């Protein structure tokens, strides 16, 4: 009669896509490493870009 007899192949394909996408989203973020910059590294980068002077950099290093 009427129903989903024409689309019986759609369920396994949609389930495979769903589980594949779920595993990809769960395990794709495991290899990412969070890079943490120290305050001195940030100050050195700011000095290199010209945001702070050499005196300010030395003062930051002394405080840290």
N, C-alpha and C positions, 0 to 999 in steps of 0.2 A: 504494500500500500504506500501511503505517503510517509516519509521519514527521512532519515539520514543514510539510507542504504547506498546512495551514490557517493557519499563522503566518508565511507568507513575507513579509508586510507588516511584521512586527514588527522585523526586522533593520534596515531603513533608519531607522525611527523611533527605535529604541534607540541606533543610532550617532549620529543627529543630536542626541539628548539628551545623550549622552556627550560629544561634541565641543563642544557648546554650553556644557555645564557646565564643561568643562576650560578653554575660552577665558575664560569668566566668572571663574573662580577665578584664572587667571593674570593677566588684565588689569584686574581690579577693584582690585587693590592698587597700581597704578602711580600713581594720582592722589592717593594719601594722602601728606600731608606730615607729617614728624615735627617737632613743635614742641619746640624746645630752649630751656629757660629758663636764664638765666644765674644764677649764685649770688646776685647782688644782687637779681634779681627774686624769687627764692625767699625771700630775707630780707625783702624788702618785703611779700610776701604773708603771711609769718609775723607781721610786725609789725602788719599790718592786721587779722589775725585775733586778735591779742592774745597770741600765743605768746611773743614776745620784747618787751623794752622798747626805748625809744628809744636808750638808752645802748648796749644790745647791738647794735642796728642800726648805729649809728655805728661801733662797734668792728669789726663785720663789714665795713663799707664801707672802713675804713682798711686792714684786712688784705688786702682784695682789690684 
